[in-house]
């Protein structure tokens, strides 16, 4: 299943009532679910604002761990690896194509 065309995600986080995640926040949460313990990094899953997606998901009650990892290369330094720690039950996924047909 590809994550890059997800526009809405209905999910239950840690047993709370179902909620709707929209846009890039739905995409980021889906990527974290799919990655499991491996987690996601901006290097492996390029996106404009991973840190913002994680910040906003956390504010919505999603537990996400940040692990700082070193990387080499011409721009050596560190990057974040985000690992989902909440239990998330996905009830419905809406893809961009489905949304276009519904309009």
Backbone as CSV, one residue per row, in Angstrom:
resi,resn,N_x,N_y,N_z,CA_x,CA_y,CA_z,C_x,C_y,C_z
1,UNK,0.851,-1.182,0.000,0.000,0.000,0.000,0.892,1.239,0.000
2,UNK,0.665,2.167,-0.911,1.450,3.398,-0.993,0.875,4.447,-0.059
3,UNK,1.757,5.171,0.607,1.313,6.198,1.548,1.168,7.564,0.891
4,UNK,1.870,7.801,-0.225,1.946,9.164,-0.751,0.651,9.694,-1.355
5,UNK,-0.369,8.904,-1.465,-1.638,9.424,-1.994,-2.751,9.433,-0.928
6,UNK,-2.383,9.256,0.325,-3.363,9.263,1.418,-3.720,10.702,1.767
7,UNK,-5.021,10.989,1.840,-5.467,12.336,2.194,-6.270,12.370,3.493
8,UNK,-6.829,11.247,3.909,-7.560,11.172,5.174,-7.342,9.809,5.818
9,UNK,-7.264,9.822,7.138,-7.069,8.592,7.887,-7.942,8.667,9.133
10,UNK,-8.886,7.737,9.259,-9.727,7.630,10.451,-9.075,6.569,11.333
11,UNK,-8.733,6.954,12.570,-8.008,6.020,13.421,-8.355,6.208,14.893
12,UNK,-8.145,5.133,15.642,-8.277,5.136,17.092,-6.855,5.075,17.645
13,UNK,-6.495,6.039,18.482,-5.156,6.111,19.062,-5.236,5.770,20.542
14,UNK,-4.551,4.714,20.927,-4.498,4.287,22.328,-5.880,4.162,22.961
15,UNK,-6.828,3.646,22.206,-8.158,3.391,22.738,-9.063,4.602,22.860
16,UNK,-8.606,5.767,22.435,-9.452,6.969,22.505,-10.512,6.922,21.408
17,UNK,-11.483,7.827,21.417,-12.482,7.837,20.341,-11.822,8.041,18.971
18,UNK,-12.466,7.507,17.948,-11.936,7.648,16.593,-11.770,9.120,16.245
19,UNK,-10.690,9.412,15.550,-10.486,10.777,15.078,-10.005,10.767,13.637
20,UNK,-10.111,11.920,13.023,-9.747,12.084,11.617,-8.427,12.829,11.514
21,UNK,-7.487,12.255,10.780,-6.223,12.906,10.454,-6.287,13.237,8.965
22,UNK,-5.859,14.447,8.611,-6.035,14.931,7.244,-4.699,15.356,6.646
23,UNK,-4.565,15.191,5.335,-3.426,15.703,4.588,-2.113,15.052,4.982
24,UNK,-1.078,15.890,5.097,0.250,15.388,5.422,0.306,14.723,6.795
25,UNK,-0.599,15.106,7.692,-0.620,14.483,9.014,-1.115,13.049,8.894
26,UNK,-2.083,12.811,8.024,-2.547,11.446,7.740,-1.421,10.648,7.091
27,UNK,-0.739,11.272,6.138,0.388,10.625,5.448,1.483,10.240,6.442
28,UNK,1.877,11.190,7.306,2.951,10.931,8.261,2.574,9.815,9.233
29,UNK,1.355,9.851,9.739,0.912,8.808,10.663,0.907,7.453,9.973
30,UNK,0.434,7.395,8.743,0.430,6.135,7.994,1.856,5.627,7.802
31,UNK,2.791,6.518,7.457,4.199,6.120,7.295,4.756,5.553,8.593
32,UNK,4.438,6.189,9.708,4.914,5.703,11.009,4.328,4.335,11.336
33,UNK,3.058,4.136,11.030,2.421,2.835,11.262,3.109,1.761,10.429
34,UNK,3.298,2.049,9.156,3.922,1.085,8.238,5.362,0.772,8.635
35,UNK,6.088,1.754,9.145,7.503,1.572,9.485,7.696,0.725,10.730
36,UNK,6.731,0.744,11.645,6.856,-0.036,12.872,8.056,0.385,13.697
37,UNK,8.760,-0.582,14.275,9.916,-0.304,15.138,11.079,0.329,14.387
38,UNK,11.127,0.166,13.083,12.195,0.751,12.260,12.099,2.268,12.272
39,UNK,10.866,2.784,12.343,10.658,4.224,12.361,10.891,4.874,11.006
40,UNK,10.759,6.189,10.976,10.911,6.968,9.749,11.923,8.079,9.975
41,UNK,12.670,8.381,8.927,13.564,9.530,8.963,13.257,10.410,7.759
42,UNK,13.545,11.707,7.871,13.373,12.589,6.718,14.287,12.201,5.548
43,UNK,15.349,11.483,5.844,16.267,11.036,4.784,15.630,9.908,3.979
44,UNK,14.982,8.964,4.657,14.360,7.817,3.987,12.978,8.131,3.436
45,UNK,12.246,9.025,4.078,10.885,9.413,3.684,10.861,10.942,3.516
46,UNK,11.432,11.451,2.438,11.515,12.905,2.292,10.131,13.577,2.327
47,UNK,10.072,14.656,3.083,8.864,15.472,3.180,9.301,16.848,3.678
48,UNK,8.555,17.865,3.338,8.989,19.220,3.687,9.112,19.498,5.183
49,UNK,8.247,18.921,6.018,8.194,19.346,7.411,7.953,18.204,8.389
50,UNK,8.774,17.159,8.356,8.567,16.024,9.247,8.447,16.455,10.699
51,UNK,9.330,17.370,11.129,9.296,17.772,12.538,7.956,18.415,12.903
52,UNK,7.375,19.176,11.998,6.066,19.788,12.244,4.960,18.735,12.278
53,UNK,5.019,17.775,11.373,4.002,16.715,11.368,4.021,15.974,12.700
54,UNK,5.235,15.641,13.179,5.376,14.923,14.442,4.887,15.793,15.603
55,UNK,5.261,17.062,15.611,4.818,17.983,16.656,3.297,18.034,16.737
56,UNK,2.656,18.199,15.587,1.193,18.315,15.571,0.518,16.997,15.927
57,UNK,1.068,15.861,15.487,0.514,14.560,15.862,0.626,14.354,17.374
58,UNK,1.746,14.752,17.939,1.908,14.644,19.392,0.865,15.482,20.119
59,UNK,0.590,16.659,19.615,-0.415,17.528,20.247,-1.807,16.911,20.165
60,UNK,-2.001,15.983,19.225,-3.276,15.277,19.099,-3.264,13.968,19.886
61,UNK,-2.248,13.762,20.706,-2.214,12.601,21.586,-1.504,11.384,21.052
62,UNK,-0.786,11.507,19.946,-0.055,10.370,19.381,1.351,10.356,19.977
63,UNK,1.729,9.250,20.608,3.063,9.126,21.203,4.066,8.741,20.116
64,UNK,5.056,9.613,19.917,6.092,9.386,18.913,7.436,9.676,19.563
65,UNK,8.343,8.708,19.504,9.684,8.877,20.058,10.603,9.462,18.990
66,UNK,11.475,10.370,19.406,12.502,10.912,18.515,13.846,10.337,18.934
67,UNK,14.516,9.688,17.997,15.847,9.139,18.226,16.805,9.934,17.339
68,UNK,17.849,10.510,17.932,18.828,11.281,17.163,19.921,10.343,16.674
69,UNK,20.174,10.377,15.362,21.166,9.493,14.742,22.189,10.324,13.975
70,UNK,23.440,9.872,14.002,24.448,10.569,13.198,24.372,10.115,11.745
71,UNK,24.807,10.971,10.847,24.970,10.573,9.448,26.252,11.195,8.901
72,UNK,26.843,10.492,7.952,28.107,10.919,7.354,27.830,11.631,6.031
73,UNK,28.867,11.884,5.291,28.724,12.507,3.989,29.198,13.948,4.011
74,UNK,29.033,14.627,2.886,29.526,16.003,2.795,28.855,16.959,3.785
75,UNK,27.650,16.630,4.217,26.934,17.444,5.199,26.671,16.610,6.448
76,UNK,27.740,16.055,6.990,27.637,15.180,8.155,26.995,15.916,9.321
77,UNK,26.296,15.146,10.127,25.622,15.727,11.280,24.703,14.704,11.898
78,UNK,23.528,15.149,12.301,22.548,14.242,12.880,21.192,14.465,12.224
79,UNK,20.375,13.452,12.322,18.991,13.541,11.859,18.101,12.799,12.851
80,UNK,16.827,13.034,12.756,15.871,12.392,13.658,15.297,11.133,13.023
81,UNK,15.070,10.143,13.858,14.287,8.962,13.474,13.068,8.978,14.377
82,UNK,11.887,8.958,13.772,10.638,9.015,14.523,10.035,7.626,14.578
83,UNK,9.701,7.181,15.795,9.137,5.846,15.998,7.800,5.994,16.723
84,UNK,6.764,5.428,16.132,5.431,5.464,16.720,5.395,4.585,17.957
85,UNK,4.943,5.155,19.088,4.836,4.404,20.333,3.387,4.192,20.753
86,UNK,2.463,4.901,20.147,1.042,4.688,20.417,0.559,3.464,19.669
87,UNK,-0.514,2.873,20.184,-1.214,1.823,19.457,-2.261,2.514,18.601
88,UNK,-2.186,2.296,17.299,-3.100,2.965,16.374,-3.861,1.919,15.577
89,UNK,-5.185,2.010,15.645,-6.063,1.128,14.874,-6.673,1.968,13.745
90,UNK,-6.314,1.640,12.515,-6.822,2.380,11.362,-8.176,1.814,10.973
91,UNK,-9.182,2.679,10.927,-10.532,2.254,10.552,-10.860,2.546,9.106
92,UNK,-10.297,3.619,8.563,-10.589,3.970,7.177,-9.473,4.835,6.619
93,UNK,-9.106,4.557,5.379,-8.106,5.347,4.660,-8.767,5.878,3.398
94,UNK,-8.639,7.180,3.181,-9.154,7.785,1.948,-7.969,8.255,1.113
95,UNK,-7.959,7.839,-0.138,-6.878,8.205,-1.055,-7.322,9.363,-1.939
96,UNK,-6.371,10.040,-2.524,-6.645,11.224,-3.342,-7.628,10.911,-4.468
97,UNK,-7.471,9.785,-5.110,-8.350,9.409,-6.227,-9.794,9.259,-5.757
98,UNK,-9.990,8.658,-4.599,-11.338,8.494,-4.055,-11.963,9.854,-3.738
99,UNK,-11.153,10.763,-3.226,-11.633,12.086,-2.871,-12.054,12.858,-4.131
100,UNK,-11.282,12.715,-5.207,-11.631,13.392,-6.477,-12.951,12.878,-7.043
101,UNK,-13.171,11.565,-6.954,-14.408,10.985,-7.482,-15.616,11.340,-6.642
102,UNK,-15.392,11.573,-5.344,-16.501,11.919,-4.453,-16.955,13.355,-4.641
103,UNK,-16.077,14.185,-5.155,-16.412,15.626,-5.316,-17.325,15.888,-6.486
